[in-house]
């Protein structure tokens, strides 16, 4: 509870929640607009006041990023490679889209990129590193709690649906699915960690169940893939018994049955898994064509697809920005593997694996979504904070040599 009073914990949890709440009815995609026109009853938007608030989240993100960055810089923390690479990439996207007639959005994008550099920092002092790692875990739990409770409240109200798929505070059902797939398994990993108090473990269990329900309601097949991968990784590291795995599958089926019972119009994600409908091949081809049209500098961020982060980075920023993005992913995964190698259930090693799984899950989601390639990306912020936590844990335990 003492950690909840720390300003850094509050700032980071609010920052992540603001990045997660990006609903904006004025920015519906052509496919979404067509769906609304075809079946208006299937579109149940958020209240006007809430949608207006989330539509202005970009400015709140700039402010929060700036405050976190100032906290880090005044604390004397040093920038790390992953943060520098991602900041350069986001800034390149903003510069690539710079429009003299309407420069506001691009200028904000460049500022966001600079501020991402500010939050990708880690202390040199071992004691400060140990404290920072604990604060980042607390901030993640607070963010996951806020995000899950807010979206569950919208489900209870029966709003936030797009064509009977729940998108809640996100800007698309797939974005919500990826979000809760990552947080759901992360909260579950705290639940099975005996180092934490019973009260916290009970709370994170409830949040993880809520996230799983939200995932099933989103109807995102890619998000379900990320969830299964992350859960399997957790089960392997925790050496879970077959009985526990079977019990987990029964919980999933029970939640899916409950969701169908409450909202019969919502398409069953388990049935969608065997669907032959494929809308990604066309998106991949369009992004490749956008890249080939301008292979050096790209065609700008508005390439009309978000089904693959690697292709989208190339289509948006060409080989120049794409190479920076690939270097960012490689550097982040390298840190994730360091964390995932530690399989002990107790001590700092457990938290190393906790953050390593978050990075690995986001890296997998990049194959089926492009949400990391955004001007104010929740996925990007989670990767940077997870890398920071892993580096802080290694320095706190005297194993900083692994970072090099």
Buried (B, 14 or more C-beta within 10 A) or exposed (E): EEBEEBEBBBBBBBBBBBBBBBBBBEEBEEEBEEBBEEEEEBBBBBEEEBBEBBBEBBEBBBBBBBBBBEBBBEEEBEBBBBBBBBBBBBBBBBBBBBEEEEEEBBEBBBBBBBBBBBBBBBBEBBEBBBBBBBBBBBBBBBBBBBBBEBBBEBBEEEBBBBBBBBBBBBBBBBBBBBBBBBBBBBBBBBBBBEEBEEEBBEBBBBBBBBBBBBBBBBBBBBBBBBBEBBBEBBBEBBEBEEEEEEEBEEEBEEBBEEBBEEBEEBBBBBEBEEEEEEEBEEBBEBBBEBBEEBBEBBBBBEBBBBBBBBBBBBBBBBBBBBBBBBBBBEBBBBBBEBBBEBEEBEEBBBBBBBBBBBBBBBBBBBBBBBBBBBBBBBBBBBBBBBBBBBBBBBBBBEBBEBBE
